[in-house]
Amino acid sequence: HDVSVMMAVCDTFRSGAVEQLRTHARRLQIPIFEKGYEKDPAVVAKEAIQEATRIGSDVVIVDTAGHMQV
């Protein structure tokens, strides 16, 4: 579909989350946006979208913790 994709690591509190997404991004050969651990996920997502716009990505996949209780 000729769509450029970037992944954003917004699961910033789970041990191993950043490394897991780095591995997926490397294997898929797509850019990744991350700020490391213990960052505000909403801020990381916003900055990822800004970066995606800057580099011309069409889609940003935002990986979050996904916990309904959080």
Biopython code that builds the backbone (N, CA, C, O; Angstrom):
import numpy as np
from Bio.PDB.StructureBuilder import StructureBuilder

atoms = [
    (1, "HIS", "N", (0.814, -1.210, 0.000)),
    (1, "HIS", "CA", (0.000, 0.000, 0.000)),
    (1, "HIS", "C", (0.852, 1.265, 0.000)),
    (1, "HIS", "O", (0.325, 2.378, 0.015)),
    (2, "ASP", "N", (2.155, 1.088, -0.017)),
    (2, "ASP", "CA", (3.086, 2.224, -0.071)),
    (2, "ASP", "C", (2.846, 3.228, 1.049)),
    (2, "ASP", "O", (2.755, 4.434, 0.815)),
    (3, "VAL", "N", (2.745, 2.709, 2.265)),
    (3, "VAL", "CA", (2.528, 3.534, 3.456)),
    (3, "VAL", "C", (3.775, 3.427, 4.331)),
    (3, "VAL", "O", (4.263, 2.330, 4.602)),
    (4, "SER", "N", (4.288, 4.586, 4.771)),
    (4, "SER", "CA", (5.446, 4.552, 5.669)),
    (4, "SER", "C", (4.960, 4.553, 7.116)),
    (4, "SER", "O", (4.042, 5.288, 7.479)),
    (5, "VAL", "N", (5.588, 3.722, 7.924)),
    (5, "VAL", "CA", (5.147, 3.498, 9.292)),
    (5, "VAL", "C", (6.291, 3.793, 10.264)),
    (5, "VAL", "O", (7.457, 3.535, 9.966)),
    (6, "MET", "N", (5.937, 4.334, 11.423)),
    (6, "MET", "CA", (6.879, 4.496, 12.522)),
    (6, "MET", "C", (6.219, 3.961, 13.781)),
    (6, "MET", "O", (5.010, 4.111, 13.960)),
    (7, "MET", "N", (7.008, 3.331, 14.663)),
    (7, "MET", "CA", (6.479, 2.839, 15.931)),
    (7, "MET", "C", (6.920, 3.757, 17.060)),
    (7, "MET", "O", (8.048, 4.250, 17.070)),
    (8, "ALA", "N", (6.017, 3.981, 18.011)),
    (8, "ALA", "CA", (6.306, 4.802, 19.188)),
    (8, "ALA", "C", (6.205, 3.926, 20.428)),
    (8, "ALA", "O", (5.195, 3.256, 20.643)),
    (9, "VAL", "N", (7.255, 3.933, 21.243)),
    (9, "VAL", "CA", (7.281, 3.135, 22.461)),
    (9, "VAL", "C", (6.695, 3.967, 23.598)),
    (9, "VAL", "O", (7.365, 4.843, 24.145)),
    (10, "CYS", "N", (5.444, 3.688, 23.947)),
    (10, "CYS", "CA", (4.768, 4.433, 25.010)),
    (10, "CYS", "C", (4.428, 3.557, 26.205)),
    (10, "CYS", "O", (3.703, 3.984, 27.104)),
    (11, "ASP", "N", (4.942, 2.347, 26.218)),
    (11, "ASP", "CA", (4.845, 1.476, 27.390)),
    (11, "ASP", "C", (6.147, 1.696, 28.157)),
    (11, "ASP", "O", (7.070, 0.885, 28.082)),
    (12, "THR", "N", (6.206, 2.799, 28.894)),
    (12, "THR", "CA", (7.473, 3.281, 29.448)),
    (12, "THR", "C", (7.766, 2.790, 30.868)),
    (12, "THR", "O", (8.764, 3.193, 31.466)),
    (13, "PHE", "N", (6.918, 1.936, 31.404)),
    (13, "PHE", "CA", (7.130, 1.466, 32.774)),
    (13, "PHE", "C", (7.339, -0.038, 32.877)),
    (13, "PHE", "O", (7.777, -0.524, 33.920)),
    (14, "ARG", "N", (7.035, -0.789, 31.813)),
    (14, "ARG", "CA", (7.185, -2.247, 31.838)),
    (14, "ARG", "C", (8.624, -2.632, 31.490)),
    (14, "ARG", "O", (9.158, -2.224, 30.459)),
    (15, "SER", "N", (9.213, -3.392, 32.332)),
    (15, "SER", "CA", (10.578, -3.852, 32.103)),
    (15, "SER", "C", (10.661, -4.605, 30.774)),
    (15, "SER", "O", (9.895, -5.538, 30.534)),
    (16, "GLY", "N", (11.575, -4.204, 29.932)),
    (16, "GLY", "CA", (11.775, -4.880, 28.656)),
    (16, "GLY", "C", (10.965, -4.350, 27.504)),
    (16, "GLY", "O", (11.185, -4.766, 26.367)),
    (17, "ALA", "N", (10.034, -3.448, 27.748)),
    (17, "ALA", "CA", (9.147, -2.965, 26.687)),
    (17, "ALA", "C", (9.922, -2.243, 25.584)),
    (17, "ALA", "O", (9.676, -2.469, 24.399)),
    (18, "VAL", "N", (10.848, -1.384, 25.971)),
    (18, "VAL", "CA", (11.611, -0.615, 24.983)),
    (18, "VAL", "C", (12.447, -1.556, 24.123)),
    (18, "VAL", "O", (12.468, -1.435, 22.898)),
    (19, "GLU", "N", (13.133, -2.489, 24.767)),
    (19, "GLU", "CA", (13.970, -3.429, 24.022)),
    (19, "GLU", "C", (13.136, -4.300, 23.085)),
    (19, "GLU", "O", (13.565, -4.606, 21.973)),
    (20, "GLN", "N", (11.962, -4.692, 23.527)),
    (20, "GLN", "CA", (11.089, -5.528, 22.709)),
    (20, "GLN", "C", (10.693, -4.803, 21.423)),
    (20, "GLN", "O", (10.749, -5.380, 20.337)),
    (21, "LEU", "N", (10.294, -3.543, 21.550)),
    (21, "LEU", "CA", (9.898, -2.777, 20.366)),
    (21, "LEU", "C", (11.091, -2.472, 19.478)),
    (21, "LEU", "O", (10.959, -2.455, 18.254)),
    (22, "ARG", "N", (12.247, -2.232, 20.066)),
    (22, "ARG", "CA", (13.459, -2.023, 19.255)),
    (22, "ARG", "C", (13.719, -3.237, 18.363)),
    (22, "ARG", "O", (14.047, -3.095, 17.185)),
    (23, "THR", "N", (13.571, -4.424, 18.935)),
    (23, "THR", "CA", (13.790, -5.656, 18.177)),
    (23, "THR", "C", (12.786, -5.774, 17.041)),
    (23, "THR", "O", (13.167, -6.087, 15.913)),
    (24, "HIS", "N", (11.514, -5.529, 17.318)),
    (24, "HIS", "CA", (10.477, -5.598, 16.273)),
    (24, "HIS", "C", (10.755, -4.586, 15.166)),
    (24, "HIS", "O", (10.678, -4.916, 13.983)),
    (25, "ALA", "N", (11.075, -3.360, 15.551)),
    (25, "ALA", "CA", (11.324, -2.311, 14.557)),
    (25, "ALA", "C", (12.519, -2.666, 13.676)),
    (25, "ALA", "O", (12.485, -2.477, 12.460)),
    (26, "ARG", "N", (13.563, -3.176, 14.296)),
    (26, "ARG", "CA", (14.757, -3.558, 13.530)),
    (26, "ARG", "C", (14.416, -4.665, 12.535)),
    (26, "ARG", "O", (14.822, -4.611, 11.374)),
    (27, "ARG", "N", (13.670, -5.666, 12.994)),
    (27, "ARG", "CA", (13.306, -6.778, 12.102)),
    (27, "ARG", "C", (12.382, -6.311, 10.978)),
    (27, "ARG", "O", (12.482, -6.805, 9.854)),
    (28, "LEU", "N", (11.494, -5.376, 11.265)),
    (28, "LEU", "CA", (10.569, -4.860, 10.253)),
    (28, "LEU", "C", (11.181, -3.742, 9.416)),
    (28, "LEU", "O", (10.609, -3.314, 8.414)),
    (29, "GLN", "N", (12.346, -3.279, 9.841)),
    (29, "GLN", "CA", (13.057, -2.191, 9.169)),
    (29, "GLN", "C", (12.204, -0.929, 9.080)),
    (29, "GLN", "O", (12.062, -0.320, 8.019)),
    (30, "ILE", "N", (11.645, -0.558, 10.226)),
    (30, "ILE", "CA", (10.887, 0.691, 10.312)),
    (30, "ILE", "C", (11.464, 1.532, 11.450)),
    (30, "ILE", "O", (12.033, 0.993, 12.399)),
    (31, "PRO", "N", (11.316, 2.849, 11.351)),
    (31, "PRO", "CA", (11.836, 3.702, 12.416)),
    (31, "PRO", "C", (11.054, 3.542, 13.710)),
    (31, "PRO", "O", (9.875, 3.187, 13.709)),
    (32, "ILE", "N", (11.732, 3.810, 14.801)),
    (32, "ILE", "CA", (11.113, 3.727, 16.119)),
    (32, "ILE", "C", (11.376, 5.039, 16.851)),
    (32, "ILE", "O", (12.443, 5.639, 16.718)),
    (33, "PHE", "N", (10.388, 5.470, 17.623)),
    (33, "PHE", "CA", (10.539, 6.665, 18.447)),
    (33, "PHE", "C", (10.427, 6.231, 19.892)),
    (33, "PHE", "O", (9.447, 5.598, 20.285)),
    (34, "GLU", "N", (11.429, 6.570, 20.681)),
    (34, "GLU", "CA", (11.398, 6.193, 22.099)),
    (34, "GLU", "C", (12.174, 7.195, 22.917)),
    (34, "GLU", "O", (13.099, 7.844, 22.428)),
    (35, "LYS", "N", (11.782, 7.310, 24.171)),
    (35, "LYS", "CA", (12.420, 8.227, 25.112)),
    (35, "LYS", "C", (12.938, 7.493, 26.339)),
    (35, "LYS", "O", (13.369, 8.127, 27.301)),
    (36, "GLY", "N", (12.903, 6.160, 26.319)),
    (36, "GLY", "CA", (13.376, 5.395, 27.453)),
    (36, "GLY", "C", (12.267, 5.113, 28.457)),
    (36, "GLY", "O", (11.078, 5.180, 28.143)),
    (37, "TYR", "N", (12.693, 4.797, 29.667)),
    (37, "TYR", "CA", (11.744, 4.395, 30.703)),
    (37, "TYR", "C", (11.331, 5.557, 31.600)),
    (37, "TYR", "O", (12.002, 6.586, 31.680)),
    (38, "GLU", "N", (10.196, 5.350, 32.274)),
    (38, "GLU", "CA", (9.649, 6.271, 33.276)),
    (38, "GLU", "C", (9.347, 7.653, 32.718)),
    (38, "GLU", "O", (9.519, 8.661, 33.403)),
    (39, "LYS", "N", (8.894, 7.692, 31.468)),
    (39, "LYS", "CA", (8.462, 8.938, 30.843)),
    (39, "LYS", "C", (6.943, 8.923, 30.742)),
    (39, "LYS", "O", (6.321, 7.863, 30.806)),
    (40, "ASP", "N", (6.347, 10.104, 30.585)),
    (40, "ASP", "CA", (4.898, 10.216, 30.426)),
    (40, "ASP", "C", (4.522, 9.677, 29.045)),
    (40, "ASP", "O", (4.935, 10.242, 28.033)),
    (41, "PRO", "N", (3.745, 8.593, 28.990)),
    (41, "PRO", "CA", (3.394, 7.998, 27.695)),
    (41, "PRO", "C", (2.686, 8.962, 26.748)),
    (41, "PRO", "O", (2.904, 8.902, 25.538)),
    (42, "ALA", "N", (1.845, 9.844, 27.274)),
    (42, "ALA", "CA", (1.130, 10.798, 26.418)),
    (42, "ALA", "C", (2.094, 11.776, 25.766)),
    (42, "ALA", "O", (1.933, 12.129, 24.598)),
    (43, "VAL", "N", (3.088, 12.208, 26.514)),
    (43, "VAL", "CA", (4.093, 13.127, 25.968)),
    (43, "VAL", "C", (4.914, 12.424, 24.888)),
    (43, "VAL", "O", (5.198, 13.002, 23.839)),
    (44, "VAL", "N", (5.288, 11.183, 25.150)),
    (44, "VAL", "CA", (6.055, 10.422, 24.164)),
    (44, "VAL", "C", (5.238, 10.247, 22.883)),
    (44, "VAL", "O", (5.773, 10.405, 21.786)),
    (45, "ALA", "N", (3.966, 9.927, 23.009)),
    (45, "ALA", "CA", (3.099, 9.753, 21.835)),
    (45, "ALA", "C", (2.993, 11.053, 21.041)),
    (45, "ALA", "O", (3.081, 11.038, 19.814)),
    (46, "LYS", "N", (2.807, 12.158, 21.722)),
    (46, "LYS", "CA", (2.698, 13.455, 21.047)),
    (46, "LYS", "C", (3.990, 13.780, 20.297)),
    (46, "LYS", "O", (3.948, 14.209, 19.144)),
    (47, "GLU", "N", (5.133, 13.576, 20.949)),
    (47, "GLU", "CA", (6.416, 13.856, 20.307)),
    (47, "GLU", "C", (6.666, 12.899, 19.139)),
    (47, "GLU", "O", (7.271, 13.286, 18.139)),
    (48, "ALA", "N", (6.206, 11.661, 19.262)),
    (48, "ALA", "CA", (6.360, 10.693, 18.169)),
    (48, "ALA", "C", (5.573, 11.143, 16.946)),
    (48, "ALA", "O", (6.064, 11.049, 15.820)),
    (49, "ILE", "N", (4.377, 11.621, 17.159)),
    (49, "ILE", "CA", (3.559, 12.103, 16.034)),
    (49, "ILE", "C", (4.212, 13.316, 15.382)),
    (49, "ILE", "O", (4.207, 13.442, 14.157)),
    (50, "GLN", "N", (4.769, 14.200, 16.187)),
    (50, "GLN", "CA", (5.479, 15.356, 15.636)),
    (50, "GLN", "C", (6.679, 14.909, 14.801)),
    (50, "GLN", "O", (6.921, 15.440, 13.717)),
    (51, "GLU", "N", (7.424, 13.935, 15.309)),
    (51, "GLU", "CA", (8.583, 13.422, 14.578)),
    (51, "GLU", "C", (8.153, 12.713, 13.292)),
    (51, "GLU", "O", (8.797, 12.860, 12.253)),
    (52, "ALA", "N", (7.074, 11.951, 13.364)),
    (52, "ALA", "CA", (6.570, 11.263, 12.175)),
    (52, "ALA", "C", (6.175, 12.276, 11.100)),
    (52, "ALA", "O", (6.448, 12.071, 9.917)),
    (53, "THR", "N", (5.546, 13.343, 11.507)),
    (53, "THR", "CA", (5.180, 14.404, 10.561)),
    (53, "THR", "C", (6.436, 14.999, 9.935)),
    (53, "THR", "O", (6.492, 15.242, 8.729)),
    (54, "ARG", "N", (7.436, 15.227, 10.771)),
    (54, "ARG", "CA", (8.678, 15.834, 10.295)),
    (54, "ARG", "C", (9.390, 14.951, 9.259)),
    (54, "ARG", "O", (9.912, 15.460, 8.267)),
    (55, "ILE", "N", (9.411, 13.626, 9.489)),
    (55, "ILE", "CA", (10.133, 12.737, 8.575)),
    (55, "ILE", "C", (9.247, 12.168, 7.467)),
    (55, "ILE", "O", (9.728, 11.442, 6.597)),
    (56, "GLY", "N", (7.961, 12.495, 7.498)),
    (56, "GLY", "CA", (7.064, 12.075, 6.425)),
    (56, "GLY", "C", (6.432, 10.713, 6.590)),
    (56, "GLY", "O", (6.007, 10.117, 5.601)),
    (57, "SER", "N", (6.354, 10.198, 7.810)),
    (57, "SER", "CA", (5.661, 8.921, 8.037)),
    (57, "SER", "C", (4.157, 9.126, 7.931)),
    (57, "SER", "O", (3.620, 10.142, 8.373)),
    (58, "ASP", "N", (3.492, 8.147, 7.339)),
    (58, "ASP", "CA", (2.041, 8.219, 7.174)),
    (58, "ASP", "C", (1.288, 7.701, 8.385)),
    (58, "ASP", "O", (0.186, 8.163, 8.680)),
    (59, "VAL", "N", (1.885, 6.732, 9.094)),
    (59, "VAL", "CA", (1.219, 6.046, 10.198)),
    (59, "VAL", "C", (2.169, 5.953, 11.387)),
    (59, "VAL", "O", (3.360, 5.688, 11.224)),
    (60, "VAL", "N", (1.625, 6.176, 12.590)),
    (60, "VAL", "CA", (2.387, 5.962, 13.816)),
    (60, "VAL", "C", (1.656, 4.892, 14.625)),
    (60, "VAL", "O", (0.492, 5.065, 14.988)),
    (61, "ILE", "N", (2.337, 3.802, 14.899)),
    (61, "ILE", "CA", (1.789, 2.758, 15.758)),
    (61, "ILE", "C", (2.268, 3.066, 17.171)),
    (61, "ILE", "O", (3.468, 3.051, 17.446)),
    (62, "VAL", "N", (1.325, 3.345, 18.063)),
    (62, "VAL", "CA", (1.647, 3.718, 19.436)),
    (62, "VAL", "C", (1.441, 2.497, 20.325)),
    (62, "VAL", "O", (0.316, 2.039, 20.527)),
    (63, "ASP", "N", (2.539, 1.984, 20.849)),
    (63, "ASP", "CA", (2.478, 0.824, 21.742)),
    (63, "ASP", "C", (2.355, 1.307, 23.182)),
    (63, "ASP", "O", (3.254, 1.969, 23.701)),
    (64, "THR", "N", (1.254, 0.978, 23.813)),
    (64, "THR", "CA", (1.015, 1.389, 25.201)),
    (64, "THR", "C", (0.951, 0.158, 26.099)),
    (64, "THR", "O", (0.975, -0.979, 25.627)),
    (65, "ALA", "N", (0.870, 0.411, 27.401)),
    (65, "ALA", "CA", (0.778, -0.695, 28.347)),
    (65, "ALA", "C", (-0.522, -1.473, 28.151)),
    (65, "ALA", "O", (-0.555, -2.687, 28.356)),
    (66, "GLY", "N", (-1.578, -0.790, 27.760)),
    (66, "GLY", "CA", (-2.831, -1.454, 27.473)),
    (66, "GLY", "C", (-3.605, -1.924, 28.684)),
    (66, "GLY", "O", (-4.535, -2.717, 28.543)),
    (67, "HIS", "N", (-3.254, -1.463, 29.860)),
    (67, "HIS", "CA", (-3.965, -1.866, 31.066)),
    (67, "HIS", "C", (-5.190, -0.993, 31.271)),
    (67, "HIS", "O", (-5.072, 0.231, 31.335)),
    (68, "MET", "N", (-6.344, -1.592, 31.373)),
    (68, "MET", "CA", (-7.572, -0.831, 31.582)),
    (68, "MET", "C", (-7.603, -0.237, 32.989)),
    (68, "MET", "O", (-8.291, 0.757, 33.219)),
    (69, "GLN", "N", (-6.873, -0.826, 33.926)),
    (69, "GLN", "CA", (-6.901, -0.359, 35.302)),
    (69, "GLN", "C", (-6.011, 0.863, 35.516)),
    (69, "GLN", "O", (-6.182, 1.582, 36.501)),
    (70, "VAL", "N", (-5.072, 1.105, 34.617)),
    (70, "VAL", "CA", (-4.111, 2.203, 34.802)),
    (70, "VAL", "C", (-4.775, 3.522, 34.485)),
    (70, "VAL", "O", (-4.139, 4.572, 34.578)),
]
sb = StructureBuilder()
sb.init_structure("model")
sb.init_model(0)
sb.init_chain("A")
sb.init_seg("    ")
for serial, (resi, resn, name, xyz) in enumerate(atoms, 1):
    if name == "N":
        sb.init_residue(resn, " ", resi, " ")
    sb.init_atom(name, np.array(xyz, "f"), 0.0, 1.0, " ", f" {name:<3s}", serial, name[0])
structure = sb.get_structure()
